[in-house]
Amino acid sequence: MLEELETFIYVVEYKNFTKAGKMMNLTQPAVSAQVKMLEQYFGTELIMRSNRNMTITESGLVLYNRAQELLELLNKTRRDIQNESDKVTGHLKIGATYTVGECLLPDLLSSFTHKYPEVQVEVTIGDTDEISSKIHDFSLHVGLVEGSIHYSELDQIYFEEDEMVLLVPEDHPFAKRQIPREELDGINWISREKGSGTREYQDLFITKYHIRPKSFMSFGSNLSLLKGVQKKIGITLASKELLKEGVVGITYALPPERVVRPLSYIYSKNIKLTAASRLFIEELSRSYGS
């Protein structure tokens, strides 16, 4: 029964029988058989299947939570018996938006994995909408985002501020001086794609100051965004943290006032956090004083 419960956890998290099978070294039919056995045992449908999609039922969600608790208790009991109560194991799936993932997460993971080397960490990088969606459907345990989320089922806790600045080429007329609002009209602007936290705050900035861009172009990553500035395609409003990435020829000019956005971590209210997830959040809180 323990193997079936562990398989079911992976099915819920990956929303895919084949991927769950790879984690358990099982074939897809074997995974299906284990889930069917659990449904027969508990006398209820745990997963609704339609075409290639699957939905976790309320009963399935209850079992997912209980299975996590049971396996965590079993692991703790084994560690206690083996006199290794200080060792934490498990699988931690973290999601992060591009700025957080590129600028803050590496240092945080370096500290975390040094303290808890037995935890298997898997990182997914995406925009705010993508990460919050994956937290919502249980594909990830914890998310680090820089924008607003739109799911009432998720908890969002702020842990740090991120200053937004104008990024311009080193030889741009705006470089190293404050820019009057009227000078921001009639200029080519570039930004991240819709759904990213960076794009959300740039749109708010442009709207607030009634800026009228000459043209507007979107890029799908911070690296391409910085390259666009460097190649003089346009200026942008982005995280000051990006200036620490060592891109040659990039400087910044202060906007009319300091623009700050909150960074936050998110997780689902509907499932119990794993031990590894709780320890990761504790490490985050220690690092940033939240």
Protein Blocks (a to p, Z undefined) as FASTA:
>chain_A
ZZmmmmmmmmmmnopaklmmmmnopafklmmmmmmmmmmmnopafbdcehjbccddfklm
mmmmmmmmmmmmmmmmmmmmnopakbccddddddddfklmmmmmmmmmmmmmmmmmmbcc
ddddddfklmmmmmmnopafbdcdfbdcfbfkbccddfbdcdddddddfklmkgopacdf
klmgoiacddddehiaklmmmmmmmmmnopacfbdcddfbfklmmmmmmnonaccdddfk
lmmnopghiacdddfbdcdddddddddfkbccdfklmmmmmmmmmmnoZZ
